[in-house]
Amino acid sequence: MMPQLSSAVPITPNDACLEDARRRSVTYHPSVWGSHFLKYTSHVTEISVAENEELESQKATVRNLLMSQIQDDSLSPHKKLQLIDAIQRLGVAYHFEIEIENSLRYIYETYEYDGEDNINNNDLHFVALRFRLLRQQGYFVPCDVFNKCMDGDGNLKESIANNIEAILSLYEAAHLGIDGEDILDKAISFCTSFLESYLVDQNNNCIYLAKQVSEALNIPIHKSVIRLGARKFISIYQENESHDKTLLHFAKLDFNIIQKLHQKEVGDLTRYVIQLACRCNNKLIINTLCMYSVI
């Protein structure tokens, strides 16, 4: 006698269970944006040939600037790191990934982190900036490099506590700490206190530094979204009297072109869901906005 084969589909004992198992329809509320994104027409989002040519020209200029500094052995590593940091925070590092990787690898392999005789190791701003950039790039730098900046009680040395730029750099670096690095946990705590006091002090005259401190306390670099952080840092960077005009111009041009691309895509998406009369249009647009962060 042949064995009976069981059905792959479970048999429901009664019609009531079948009724409950049916998918229920859901009525979504209308899009909160309405037709807002329809204004992003091809005329508005068009990227001209002149814009693309200028972007490529400016990119070549910035690349030459970056390469010249990397290859200049007479230039201090601090200057090289400052340029890389500015490029990353302005949101244009994706154009120079190979150059930045090569430069940071060279710095990682060349400079000692425990050399007491290296004067750069006594510069907290430099040590913290190097620590942050290398850890962001995936290189492990021990947190012991900050020991020489602390006193016997585990607090910042008094000579360093008056250097707000160094404290800000340490604050940003400390957010790349890992479990067990207590010195970095302490650094975040007392750096936050110092920086908050700096903002309360009405006698600080450096607008550029004050804006940096305010933004860092709100969202540290390590926790910020690249495009959103770039938009904010562009405004801060241009307040710096020593900013590089070519780099700033390139960052603004690149941001505007990328913004046009995002606007075009979200406009096309809106038209797509309207044509399909899609009930889930809100979810599609929300997902797109979350990916872009800045439209």
NUMARTI-541109 format. One line per 4 residues: number of its first residue (from 1); their letters; for each residue z, x, y of N, C-alpha, C, O. Coordinates in steps of 0.05 Angstrom, whole numbers. Atoms other than C-alpha are relative to their C-alpha. Layout:
NUM) a) Z:X:Y:Z:X:Y:Z:X:Y:Z:X:Y; ...;
! end
This chain:
1) mmpq) 0:17:-24:0:0:0:0:18:25:16:36:27; 3:-17:-24:-22:28:67:24:-5:19:32:-28:23; -22:4:-19:35:40:117:-10:-12:26:-33:-7:34; 7:12:-25:35:0:180:4:20:23:24:34:24;
5) lssa) -1:-17:-23:21:37:245:14:-15:23:7:-37:29; -13:13:-23:67:23:303:-17:2:24:-32:22:28; 16:0:-25:35:6:369:11:20:20:35:24:22; -8:-19:-21:36:58:424:12:-14:24:27:-2:39;
9) vpit) -10:15:-22:52:3:473:24:-17:-10:21:-32:-29; -24:15:9:123:-25:466:-4:-30:3:-15:-40:23; 3:29:0:125:-100:449:25:-11:15:48:-7:6; -22:12:-15:166:-139:500:8:-26:-13:-9:-42:-20;
13) pnda) -10:24:15:209:-193:469:-7:-26:13:-10:-46:-1; 6:26:-12:194:-246:520:-15:3:26:-17:25:37; 17:-1:-24:150:-263:579:16:6:25:5:17:44; -17:-5:-24:209:-258:628:1:30:6:-1:39:29;
17) cled) -1:-30:-4:213:-182:616:-27:10:10:-27:29:26; 26:-7:-9:138:-177:626:-3:-5:30:-14:11:45; 1:8:-28:145:-212:693:15:20:17:6:28:39; -16:-19:-15:200:-164:715:-13:28:1:-9:43:20;
21) arrr) 12:-26:2:160:-104:693:-24:3:19:-32:26:25; 23:-2:-17:101:-121:738:8:13:27:29:8:38; -5:-13:-26:95:-79:801:-1:-20:22:-19:-37:24; -2:19:-22:116:-117:862:-14:10:25:-14:34:30;
25) svty) 14:-7:-24:75:-117:925:20:6:23:41:-6:24; -17:-8:-22:105:-84:987:-16:-2:26:-39:7:27; 13:2:-26:88:-100:1059:11:21:18:34:20:26; -8:-21:-18:91:-39:1103:-3:-9:29:-21:-24:35;
29) hpsv) 2:7:-28:104:-45:1177:-24:14:12:-32:35:2; 24:-13:-13:45:-28:1223:7:28:9:30:35:14; -3:-27:-8:35:44:1243:13:1:28:5:-13:46; -14:-2:-25:83:64:1299:-18:14:21:-12:12:45;
33) wgsh) 18:-15:-18:27:107:1329:-23:-18:10:-37:-11:29; 22:17:-7:-23:51:1332:-26:15:0:-33:28:-20; 26:-14:-2:-90:79:1356:3:26:16:-17:37:26; -5:-23:-17:-58:139:1391:-18:24:-8:-30:37:10;
37) flky) 15:-24:9:-94:192:1349:-30:-4:1:-45:15:-4; 29:5:-2:-162:158:1358:-12:13:25:-36:16:27; 10:-13:-24:-167:192:1426:-10:28:-5:-24:40:11; 9:-27:7:-178:258:1390:-29:-2:-11:-33:1:-35;
41) tshv) 28:2:7:-254:250:1389:-12:28:-3:1:48:5; 13:-26:3:-303:306:1373:-4:13:27:-5:38:28; 4:-12:-27:-314:315:1448:26:14:8:25:35:21; -26:-12:-8:-239:329:1458:7:24:-16:17:44:-6;
45) teis) -9:-21:18:-229:373:1398:-22:21:-6:-18:39:-22; 22:-19:5:-295:411:1401:9:28:9:19:32:31; -5:-28:-6:-286:487:1399:-26:13:7:-44:15:-9; 25:-10:-10:-340:518:1441:-6:28:-11:12:42:-21;
49) vaen) 9:-27:9:-380:580:1422:14:21:17:22:43:8; -12:-18:-19:-351:614:1484:30:5:-8:39:28:-6; -28:-3:8:-279:601:1460:2:17:-25:19:34:-27; -1:-16:24:-294:629:1391:-6:30:5:6:48:-6;
53) eele) 8:-28:-7:-327:691:1420:23:14:15:29:37:9; -22:-11:-15:-269:702:1468:23:6:-19:37:27:-17; -22:-4:19:-219:694:1411:-5:25:-17:13:41:-21; 6:-23:17:-255:746:1368:2:26:17:11:46:7;
57) sqka) -2:-23:-18:-259:793:1428:29:8:5:36:32:3; -29:-5:-5:-185:786:1443:14:10:-25:31:27:-24; -12:-8:25:-167:793:1370:-6:30:-5:12:44:-15; 8:-28:3:-205:860:1367:17:18:18:25:39:10;
61) tvrn) -16:-16:-20:-168:884:1429:29:3:-10:40:25:-9; -27:-1:10:-100:866:1400:2:17:-25:22:31:-28; 0:-16:24:-118:897:1334:-1:30:7:14:46:-5; 1:-28:-9:-136:962:1369:26:9:12:35:32:7;
65) llms) -26:-6:-11:-71:959:1407:21:5:-22:36:25:-21; -18:-3:22:-32:950:1343:-5:25:-16:14:40:-23; 7:-23:16:-69:1004:1305:6:26:16:15:45:4; -6:-24:-15:-62:1054:1362:30:7:1:38:30:0;
69) qiqd) -29:-5:1:13:1045:1363:10:8:-27:27:25:-30; -8:-7:27:19:1049:1288:-7:30:-6:9:44:-18; 9:-27:6:-20:1115:1286:11:21:20:7:45:15; -11:-18:-19:16:1145:1346:27:10:-9:47:-5:-6;
73) dsls) -26:-11:10:70:1190:1317:19:6:22:44:8:17; -18:-6:-23:97:1205:1386:14:-24:10:34:-22:25; -13:25:-9:114:1132:1397:24:-7:-17:23:-4:-42; -25:6:15:184:1111:1377:-4:-24:-18:-19:-43:-12;
77) phkk) 2:23:18:191:1064:1317:9:-26:14:0:-48:7; -10:23:-14:229:1017:1364:-23:-15:14:-25:-39:13; 22:12:-14:166:1005:1406:-19:-14:-20:-30:-35:-14; 17:12:21:125:992:1343:11:-26:-10:-4:-45:-14;
81) lqli) -13:24:11:175:942:1317:0:-23:21:-3:-46:14; 0:20:-21:178:906:1384:-27:-13:2:-29:-38:6; 27:11:-1:102:897:1384:-4:-19:-24:-15:-41:-21; 3:17:24:103:870:1313:16:-25:2:6:-47:-5;
85) daiq) -17:23:-4:160:824:1330:-13:-20:19:-13:-44:14; 13:18:-19:123:796:1390:-25:-14:-12:-29:-38:-8; 24:11:13:59:786:1349:8:-22:-19:-5:-43:-20; -9:21:20:97:748:1295:11:-24:14:5:-47:7;
89) rlgv) -13:23:-13:137:705:1343:-20:-16:17:-15:-40:22; 20:14:-15:75:687:1383:-19:-15:-18:-37:-29:-9; 16:16:20:44:658:1319:-27:11:-6:-44:-4:-17; 26:-11:5:-15:705:1313:0:22:-21:-20:36:-25;
93) ayhf) -3:-21:20:10:751:1258:-20:-4:-24:-27:15:-37; 18:5:22:-36:717:1207:-27:14:3:-42:17:-16; 24:-14:-5:-94:754:1240:2:30:-8:-18:43:-13; -4:-29:4:-63:823:1226:19:5:-23:36:23:-21;
97) eiei) -19:-3:23:-27:816:1159:-1:28:-12:20:39:-18; 3:-26:13:-54:881:1130:12:22:18:27:39:8; -10:-20:-18:-39:922:1192:31:0:2:44:20:3; -29:2:-2:32:895:1198:14:9:-26:34:22:-25;
101) ensl) -11:-8:25:46:905:1124:0:30:-3:20:42:-11; 2:-29:2:22:977:1127:20:14:18:33:34:11; -19:-12:-20:64:992:1189:29:-3:-10:44:16:-8; -28:4:9:128:961:1161:6:16:-26:28:26:-29;
105) ryiy) -4:-16:24:118:996:1094:5:29:7:22:42:-4; -4:-27:-9:112:1062:1130:28:4:12:41:24:6; -26:-2:-12:175:1049:1170:22:-1:-21:42:13:-20; -19:2:22:212:1028:1107:3:25:-16:25:33:-23;
109) etye) 0:-24:17:192:1090:1068:8:25:15:15:45:3; -4:-24:-15:201:1139:1125:28:4:12:39:26:12; -25:-3:-15:266:1124:1161:24:-6:-18:25:-26:-33; -24:2:16:334:1134:1129:19:-21:13:19:-23:38;
113) ydge) -18:21:-11:386:1078:1136:29:9:1:46:-5:11; -28:-9:0:448:1120:1126:2:27:14:23:41:11; -1:-26:-14:431:1181:1169:17:-1:25:9:-13:45; -18:0:-23:489:1192:1216:-12:16:23:-5:11:47;
117) dnin) 11:-17:-21:449:1244:1254:-24:-13:14:-34:-3:34; 24:13:-12:391:1195:1269:10:-17:23:24:-37:19; -10:14:-24:403:1172:1340:-9:-30:0:5:-47:12; 9:28:0:362:1108:1327:19:-18:-15:21:-42:-10;
121) nndl) -19:16:16:414:1086:1276:24:-9:17:38:-27:9; -22:8:-17:464:1082:1333:-8:-21:21:8:-29:37; 10:21:-19:420:1033:1372:1:-26:-16:-17:-32:-32; -4:25:15:444:965:1347:-25:-18:2:-33:-30:-18;
125) hfva) 23:17:-3:384:929:1376:-23:9:-19:-36:-8:-32; 21:-11:17:336:975:1339:7:-5:-30:-10:-14:-45; -9:2:28:376:974:1274:-3:-30:-9:-13:-35:-31; 2:29:7:380:897:1274:-28:-10:-1:-36:-25:-19;
129) lrfr) 28:8:0:307:888:1292:-14:10:-25:-30:-4:-37; 13:-12:24:285:935:1237:10:-15:-25:-6:-20:-43; -11:14:23:332:901:1188:-13:-28:-4:-21:-35:-26; 12:27:2:304:831:1204:-29:1:-8:-38:-14:-25;
133) llrq) 29:-1:5:230:850:1204:-5:9:-29:-23:-1:-42; 4:-10:27:236:889:1138:8:-21:-21:-5:-24:-41; -9:21:19:275:834:1103:-19:-24:0:-24:-36:-21; 20:21:-1:226:782:1128:-25:7:-17:-37:-10:-29;
137) qgyf) 24:-9:15:171:824:1096:5:4:-29:-13:10:-45; -7:-3:28:208:827:1030:12:26:-8:17:31:-32; -13:-26:6:238:897:1035:30:-3:2:41:-16:20; -29:2:0:311:903:1017:12:23:17:7:46:11;
141) vpcd) -14:-19:-17:352:937:1071:30:-6:-3:38:-29:2; -28:6:4:427:944:1056:14:-7:27:7:3:48; -14:8:-24:474:910:1105:20:21:10:32:18:31; -18:-22:-8:515:974:1107:-9:14:25:6:28:38;
145) vfnk) 10:-13:-25:470:997:1165:16:-10:24:15:3:45; -15:11:-23:515:954:1210:29:10:0:44:3:18; -28:-8:1:580:987:1189:9:17:24:31:14:34; -6:-18:-22:577:1039:1244:3:-15:27:13:-4:47;
149) cmdg) -2:16:-24:574:982:1295:27:-15:1:33:-29:21; -24:15:2:641:954:1273:25:18:3:24:42:-3; -25:-15:-2:712:975:1287:16:-4:-26:6:-16:-45; -16:2:24:769:979:1236:8:-28:-8:14:-33:-31;
153) dgnl) -7:28:6:783:904:1241:-24:-17:-7:-22:-41:-12; 24:15:7:711:885:1225:-12:-14:23:-29:-32:19; 12:12:-23:693:866:1296:-19:19:13:-18:43:8; 19:-17:-14:639:892:1341:16:20:18:36:13:30;
157) kesi) -12:-20:-17:657:956:1377:-3:-9:29:-23:-21:37; 0:9:-28:674:944:1450:-24:10:16:-34:-3:34; 23:-12:-14:618:990:1473:-26:-16:-5:-44:-16:12; 23:16:7:568:945:1438:2:-29:10:-18:-42:16;
161) anni) -5:28:-7:599:879:1457:-11:-8:28:-15:-31:34; 10:5:-27:572:886:1528:-31:-1:1:-43:-6:22; 29:-1:1:499:892:1505:-10:-26:-13:-11:-29:-37; 8:27:9:474:820:1500:-25:1:-17:-28:-13:-37;
165) eail) 26:-2:15:404:840:1476:6:10:-28:-7:0:-47; -7:-10:27:435:879:1418:14:-21:-16:9:-23:-40; -15:21:14:482:823:1400:-20:-23:-9:-17:-33:-31; 20:20:7:423:773:1401:-16:9:-24:-22:-6:-42;
169) slye) 15:-11:22:384:819:1355:16:-1:-26:5:-7:-47; -17:1:24:443:824:1307:4:-28:-10:4:-33:-34; -2:28:7:452:749:1309:-24:-10:-16:-21:-23:-37; 24:8:14:380:738:1288:-2:13:-27:-10:1:-47;
173) aahl) 1:-15:26:384:792:1234:19:-11:-20:13:-12:-44; -21:9:18:448:764:1205:-8:-25:-16:4:-31:-37; 9:25:14:412:699:1185:-17:6:-24:-24:-12:-39; 14:-7:24:374:738:1132:19:12:-21:10:25:-40;
177) gidg) -19:-9:20:438:755:1095:-1:-15:-26:-12:-37:-27; -1:13:26:448:739:1022:29:-2:-9:47:8:5; -27:4:9:509:719:982:15:26:-5:4:45:-17; -16:-24:3:564:770:984:0:20:23:15:39:23;
181) edil) 2:-18:-23:544:803:1049:18:-11:22:9:-23:42; -20:11:-18:608:785:1086:-3:10:28:3:-5:47; 3:-11:-27:593:830:1144:-20:-15:17:-17:-18:41; 20:16:-14:533:788:1162:11:-28:7:4:-40:28;
185) dkai) -13:26:-6:573:723:1157:18:3:24:19:-15:41; -18:-5:-23:624:753:1205:-17:4:26:-9:-5:47; 18:-6:-23:567:776:1250:-10:-25:13:-10:-28:38; 9:25:-11:540:706:1258:22:-14:16:17:-25:38;
189) sfct) -22:14:-13:609:680:1277:6:12:27:7:-2:47; -8:-11:-26:627:730:1331:-24:3:19:-20:3:43; 24:-1:-18:555:737:1357:-4:-27:13:-11:-29:37; 2:27:-12:553:662:1367:19:-4:23:12:-15:44;
193) sfle) -20:2:-21:617:665:1407:-8:16:25:-6:6:47; 9:-17:-23:590:722:1451:-23:-13:14:-24:-13:39; 24:11:-12:523:688:1463:6:-26:15:-5:-31:36; -7:25:-13:554:621:1480:15:7:27:10:-7:47;
197) sylv) -14:-8:-25:599:656:1531:-20:11:21:-17:6:45; 20:-11:-18:538:691:1560:-15:-23:14:-20:-20:38; 13:23:-13:504:624:1573:17:-14:20:8:-24:40; -19:13:-19:566:596:1606:3:16:25:7:5:47;
201) dqnn) -2:-18:-23:569:656:1652:-23:-5:20:-46:0:13; 20:6:-20:532:636:1715:-11:25:14:-29:23:30; 8:-25:-14:524:709:1737:-23:14:-13:-33:33:-3; 22:-14:13:470:727:1687:-26:-7:15:-32:-31:19;
205) nciy) 24:4:-16:405:737:1725:-26:2:-16:-47:-2:-5; 24:-3:16:357:749:1668:-8:-26:-13:3:-34:-34; 9:26:10:321:683:1657:-13:3:-28:-8:-14:-46; 13:-5:26:280:712:1600:20:2:-23:17:-10:-44;
209) lakq) -20:-4:21:341:734:1561:16:-25:-4:23:-32:-27; -16:25:2:380:670:1576:-15:-21:-16:-3:-35:-32; 16:20:15:323:627:1548:-1:8:-30:0:-9:-47; 0:-10:27:320:671:1486:27:-7:-14:27:-16:-37;
213) vsea) -27:6:11:395:663:1475:3:-29:-6:13:-37:-27; -2:29:3:392:588:1485:-16:-10:-24:-6:-26:-40; 17:9:22:335:579:1436:11:11:-27:9:-3:-47; -11:-12:25:367:626:1384:24:-16:-10:27:-21:-34;
217) lnip) -24:16:8:432:586:1385:-9:-28:-10:5:-39:-27; 10:26:9:391:522:1376:-13:2:-27:-6:-12:-46; 14:-4:25:345:547:1321:-6:30:-3:-23:40:11; 6:-29:4:347:620:1296:-28:3:-10:-40:-15:-22;
221) ihks) 28:-6:7:280:653:1283:-5:-6:-30:-25:-18:-37; 4:3:29:290:652:1207:-2:-29:-8:-13:-35:-30; -1:28:7:300:577:1207:-21:-17:15:-23:-41:11; 19:15:-16:245:557:1255:-27:-2:-14:-34:13:-32;
225) virl) 27:4:10:175:530:1239:-19:18:17:-16:19:41; 17:-20:-14:121:582:1257:-14:-11:24:-12:0:46; 16:10:-23:77:539:1301:17:-11:22:12:-7:45; -18:10:-21:134:504:1336:14:23:14:18:23:38;
229) gark) -13:-23:-12:170:570:1346:-19:15:18:-10:26:39; 19:-14:-16:106:601:1373:-4:-14:27:-6:-1:48; 4:15:-26:97:546:1425:23:5:19:19:8:43; -24:-5:-17:168:557:1450:1:29:10:7:35:33;
233) fisi) -2:-28:-8:164:633:1449:-21:8:20:-17:27:35; 20:-6:-20:99:634:1488:11:-4:28:6:13:46; -12:5:-26:136:603:1546:22:20:7:24:27:31; -21:-19:-4:194:651:1538:-12:28:5:-3:42:23;
237) yqen) 11:-27:-1:151:713:1529:-13:6:27:-11:28:38; 13:-5:-25:112:703:1593:20:4:23:13:13:45; -21:-5:-20:179:705:1631:9:29:0:21:39:19; -7:-29:3:188:777:1607:-19:16:18:-43:16:14;
241) eshd) 17:-16:-19:164:823:1663:-16:21:-14:-37:29:-3; 14:-21:14:143:875:1612:-18:-10:-22:-27:5:-39; 17:11:21:101:828:1570:-28:12:1:-37:20:22; 28:-9:2:32:849:1546:-18:-23:7:-19:-43:-7;
245) ktll) 17:22:-9:-18:807:1584:-23:-7:-19:-29:-30:-23; 21:4:19:-73:816:1533:10:-16:-25:-2:-35:-34; -12:14:23:-28:794:1475:8:-28:8:4:-47:-8; -8:27:-9:-1:735:1515:-25:-18:2:-25:-41:-7;
249) hfak) 25:16:-3:-72:711:1532:-11:-7:-27:-20:-29:-31; 11:5:27:-94:719:1460:16:-22:-15:5:-39:-28; -18:19:13:-33:679:1435:-5:-28:10:-6:-47:-5; 5:26:-11:-47:622:1483:-27:-11:-9:-30:-34:-16;
253) ldfn) 26:8:9:-121:620:1465:0:-9:-29:-11:-29:-36; -2:6:28:-106:621:1391:15:-26:-5:7:-43:-22; -16:25:3:-53:566:1398:-17:-24:7:-17:-44:-7; 16:22:-9:-101:521:1436:-22:-7:-20:-28:-30:-24;
257) iiqk) 21:4:19:-157:530:1385:11:-13:-26:0:-32:-37; -12:12:24:-111:516:1325:9:-28:6:7:-45:-12; -9:27:-7:-83:456:1362:-24:-20:-1:-21:-42:-10; 24:17:1:-154:428:1370:-7:-6:-29:-15:-29:-35;
261) lhqk) 6:4:28:-165:437:1295:19:-21:-12:10:-39:-27; -20:19:10:-101:399:1280:-5:-28:11:-3:-48:-3; 5:26:-13:-118:344:1329:-25:-13:-13:-25:-38:-17; 24:10:13:-187:336:1298:6:-12:-27:-3:-33:-34;
265) evgd) -6:8:28:-159:331:1228:17:-26:0:13:-43:-16; -17:24:0:-105:280:1246:-15:-24:11:-10:-47:4; 17:21:-9:-157:240:1285:-18:-11:-22:-21:-35:-25; 17:8:22:-204:240:1226:16:-16:-21:6:-35:-33;
269) ltry) -17:13:20:-146:220:1180:6:-29:9:6:-47:-7; -6:26:-11:-129:161:1226:-24:-19:-4:-21:-42:-12; 25:16:3:-201:136:1225:-4:-7:-30:-14:-28:-37; 3:4:29:-202:144:1149:17:-23:-10:7:-40:-25;
273) viql) -18:20:11:-142:101:1136:-5:-27:13:-1:-48:0; 7:26:-13:-165:48:1186:-24:-12:-15:-25:-36:-20; 24:10:14:-233:43:1151:7:-11:-27:-6:-30:-36; -8:10:26:-199:35:1084:20:-22:1:27:-33:-20;
277) acrc) -22:20:-3:-148:-13:1112:23:6:-18:33:-11:-32; -20:-10:18:-98:28:1075:28:-8:9:35:-5:32; -27:9:-6:-28:0:1072:20:24:4:41:21:16; -18:-22:0:3:69:1065:-8:21:21:-3:45:19;
281) nnkl) 9:-19:-21:-28:99:1128:22:16:13:18:39:20; -22:-14:-12:39:116:1157:8:25:-15:13:46:-3; -8:-22:16:56:161:1099:-20:23:2:-12:46:3; 21:-20:-2:-10:198:1103:3:16:26:1:40:26;
285) iint) -1:-13:-26:-3:212:1177:26:16:3:26:38:14; -26:-14:-2:71:230:1172:-1:27:-15:8:47:-5; 3:-24:15:55:281:1118:-16:21:15:-10:45:14; 16:-19:-15:1:312:1161:15:11:24:14:36:29;
289) lcmy) -15:-9:-23:46:316:1222:22:20:-8:27:39:6; -20:-18:10:100:349:1181:-11:28:-7:2:48:-3; 13:-25:7:51:402:1157:-7:16:25:-4:41:26; 9:-14:-24:26:418:1227:22:7:19:21:27:33;
293) svi) -23:-4:-17:92:411:1264:-6:-4:29:10:-16:44; 8:3:-28:56:413:1331:-28:-11:2:-46:1:-10; 27:12:-3:-2:369:1350:-6:0:30:-28:-9:38;
! end
